[in-house]
């Protein structure tokens, strides 16, 4: 069964001087301020499309990795993933670095890295972002 999730953005003014908000309408969990300055410089308490992509990517990757590990009989104790999405004004998103640390009993670091690489390639958000360079940094606690 397919699901659709919705966010709604409202913007007022020009790109450089204007500001807006993005609402996570499907879940209703919040509305967040956005501005060009918070996207191109410091966040200053506001979010950006890149931060929202980072949230989606780190979550999707962790879910895909957990699913693959459990399916192979290696349910993880924990998976912690950070996604760093780099935005360059005038160029756009120039890269994403996924950093994952996993604790999976019964696996070697090499095996975990193989599962992580597969999750990087196959999680739905990675697949949606195929035009972007995605790199992976793996650490492992046996």
Secondary structure, DSSP 8 states (H G I E B T S, - for coil): ------EEEEEES-TTT-EEEEEETTTT-EEEEEEHHHHHS--TT-B-HHHHHHHHHHHHHHHHHHHHHHHTT---SEEEEEEEEEEETTTEEEEEEEEEEEE-TT--HHHHHHHHHHHHHHSHHHHHTTTS-EEEEEEEE-
